[in-house]
Amino acid sequence: MIGYDFHPAARADLDEIWQFISADNLDAADRLVTELPATVRGLVRYPN
């Protein structure tokens, strides 16, 4: 199985995005940081 990891800068960006969204909608921000890695995990199987 192919693995993946987010670059530290991407992790920092994701934290900033969470902070921005959570100011208006905490549930939406939490969904984003849960669903985005799950989506990437699904795409890793198909790198091309």
GROMACS elastic network, one bead per residue, 0.5 to 0.9 nm:
[ bonds ]
;  ai    aj funct       b0    kb
    1    45     6  0.78751   500
    2    44     6  0.67762   500
    2    45     6  0.69471   500
    3    41     6  0.82947   500
    3    44     6  0.72842   500
    3    45     6  0.89694   500
    4    40     6  0.86064   500
    4    41     6  0.76869   500
    4    44     6  0.72621   500
    5     8     6  0.89902   500
    6     9     6  0.80511   500
    6    10     6  0.59739   500
    6    11     6  0.61590   500
    6    37     6  0.89663   500
    7    10     6  0.51295   500
    7    11     6  0.63571   500
    7    12     6  0.87582   500
    8    11     6  0.50211   500
    8    12     6  0.62413   500
    8    13     6  0.86292   500
    9    12     6  0.50213   500
    9    13     6  0.61710   500
    9    14     6  0.86145   500
   10    14     6  0.61308   500
   10    15     6  0.86189   500
   11    14     6  0.50317   500
   11    15     6  0.62741   500
   11    16     6  0.87172   500
   12    15     6  0.50714   500
   12    16     6  0.63132   500
   12    17     6  0.86626   500
   13    16     6  0.50494   500
   13    17     6  0.61184   500
   13    18     6  0.85379   500
   14    18     6  0.60821   500
   14    19     6  0.86062   500
   14    32     6  0.89881   500
   14    33     6  0.73522   500
   15    18     6  0.50486   500
   15    19     6  0.62453   500
   15    20     6  0.86897   500
   15    33     6  0.84710   500
   16    19     6  0.50639   500
   16    20     6  0.61962   500
   16    21     6  0.86782   500
   17    20     6  0.50918   500
   17    21     6  0.61638   500
   17    22     6  0.83660   500
   17    29     6  0.78962   500
   18    21     6  0.52923   500
   18    22     6  0.58007   500
   18    23     6  0.85983   500
   18    26     6  0.84178   500
   18    28     6  0.87442   500
   18    29     6  0.50946   500
   18    30     6  0.73035   500
   18    32     6  0.75459   500
   18    33     6  0.71439   500
   19    22     6  0.51605   500
   19    23     6  0.64163   500
   19    26     6  0.88130   500
   19    29     6  0.75997   500
   20    23     6  0.56472   500
   20    24     6  0.76910   500
   20    29     6  0.82543   500
   21    24     6  0.56948   500
   21    25     6  0.59592   500
   21    26     6  0.69775   500
   21    28     6  0.70874   500
   21    29     6  0.53413   500
   22    27     6  0.74139   500
   22    28     6  0.71317   500
   22    29     6  0.51345   500
   22    30     6  0.78240   500
   23    26     6  0.68516   500
   23    29     6  0.87897   500
   24    28     6  0.86938   500
   24    29     6  0.88116   500
   25    28     6  0.54366   500
   25    29     6  0.64068   500
   25    30     6  0.88191   500
   26    29     6  0.51218   500
   26    30     6  0.62016   500
   26    31     6  0.86375   500
   27    30     6  0.51375   500
   27    31     6  0.61636   500
   27    32     6  0.86585   500
   28    31     6  0.50355   500
   28    32     6  0.62011   500
   28    33     6  0.88815   500
   29    32     6  0.51538   500
   29    33     6  0.65497   500
   29    34     6  0.87336   500
   30    33     6  0.54059   500
   30    34     6  0.62622   500
   30    35     6  0.85883   500
   31    34     6  0.50562   500
   31    35     6  0.57901   500
   31    36     6  0.81870   500
   32    35     6  0.52449   500
   32    36     6  0.57110   500
   32    37     6  0.86264   500
   33    36     6  0.56614   500
   33    37     6  0.68933   500
   33    38     6  0.89852   500
   34    37     6  0.62435   500
   34    38     6  0.67401   500
   35    38     6  0.50226   500
   35    39     6  0.60479   500
   35    40     6  0.86311   500
   36    39     6  0.50954   500
   36    40     6  0.62406   500
   36    41     6  0.85712   500
   37    40     6  0.50138   500
   37    41     6  0.60153   500
   37    42     6  0.86017   500
   38    41     6  0.50404   500
   38    42     6  0.63762   500
   38    43     6  0.88417   500
   39    42     6  0.51182   500
   39    43     6  0.64115   500
   39    44     6  0.88510   500
   40    44     6  0.61920   500
   41    44     6  0.52841   500
   41    45     6  0.74461   500
   42    45     6  0.61456   500
   42    46     6  0.78874   500
   43    46     6  0.53861   500
   43    47     6  0.66792   500
   44    47     6  0.55441   500
